[in-house]
Every structure is written in structure tokens, then in C-alpha cells.
Amino acid sequence: MTLTEVVYKMKSHAYPLCAFTEQNPGSKVLVNQTAYDDQTRLVKLLLTVAAPEGSTKELLSQFDTLFKAHEVVRTAKDTVSFRVTTTLDQLKETKSPHGFALEYFGEKAIVQPSLVKAGYFNTRLIVLGKVDLAEMLQQYENGVDGGRWDDFKLIRIDDFDPEQQITGAFAEALTQKQLEVIKTALALGFYNTPRSVTLDDLSNIFGISKAAVHNRLQAAERKVIARYFS
């Protein structure tokens, strides 16, 4: 069975958890999905808000709007945990980045605990099967254009092997960052004639400078060529 690891982060000023962590530096929200049903579209989450107690009052007052039901399961100094029930439709209505994984991948995705920090919703998925990178990125763009979220950054997409993440004669010579960039460039048509994407496009996808993308590609290409002709 093929497994794909997908790691990305998204920002949505309209989503209260993102807005809260952006407005309160150092605050964090851990989102742990405990259940999802594709038929009922019911989502169950465990949320832990870590922030000074006085700063969370306004955020917690919005929970009735954000979720169908919620209850406190644990409190400690500067942290409070909630058991939450919501639906995919409600996640979409409130512009939650968490809804993207469920909407796009459904039950094919094993959603790892997500961290909301500095305005970004950081997500890691293990997806059953191959992922069409170009199609997924187009959905990201559609979300930005439609005002569902403000920004996204692809951190990593790769075959998932819990025993050995990087395999293959050429891949062994590359760093993880070089591998991510060159595989993405290849998948999106950077090496096509004419090119389907540019260095600027790759720079936007990874959230790094154009020069950094160029340097990673150049270093990866040099290693691959050297290994091939050695």
C-alpha cells in the first residue's frame, strides 16, 4: 500500500484560532482529530489552548459559533483542553484550514495533531495512495482566490516510509530540503519545455526566496549528475 506524507501550513485571518495566535504572540493551539465520519461529516477534536488565562476569554466566547458542542476536559496553568464536536460544513463556513484536509482527502487522510501558531495552521497528513500535487496546489490557490484562507505554504510532500523516509540511490545523496524542492519541481513541470512553473512559483510554494530555490535545485542537480556519471 502506497502512503504519502503531506505537510503544509495555512493562514486564515477569518478563523478565530488563527487570528488569536497571531494577535497573541507565544500562544498556541494544539488540534488533535480523534474521529471523522465521511457519511455524517461529523468531526471530533481535542483542542488544547496554551496562552495566558486572561487572553483566552474572547476566543472561548466564540466556541459556540465555531462548534456544535464543546466541553472542558482539563485545565492547568495557562492551558485548557476541550472535547469538541463539529461538522465538515461548519469547518468550511468558519473558514477553518482544518477542513481542507477532510474536504479534499476525506477518510483517505490520517490527520496528525496540528499546531496553530503565529496565525498559521500547521498540518501533517499521512494519505492512503498517491497525491496529485498539481491538483492539490490548484485547490490551495482556489481557496486563496475565494477568500477561504489568506496564505498557504507547502512544507513537504513525499512517499511515507516510517522506517526510511529517503530511499533510492540518488535520493540518498540529497538533503531533505533538496529532495523536496527537486521532486516538486519535477512534478509541476519545471523541467518541461516550455516550463509549466517558474522559480517564482516554487518560491511561493515553499515560502523561501527565489535564490534559495535556485540554490537547492542546483545543488540537487549537481549531486544527481555526479552520481549518474561517477
Summary of the structure (lengths in Angstrom):
residues: 230
radius of gyration: 19.5
end to end distance: 33.7
largest distance: 63.8
contacts: 668
relative contact order: 0.16
helix: 40%
strand: 30%
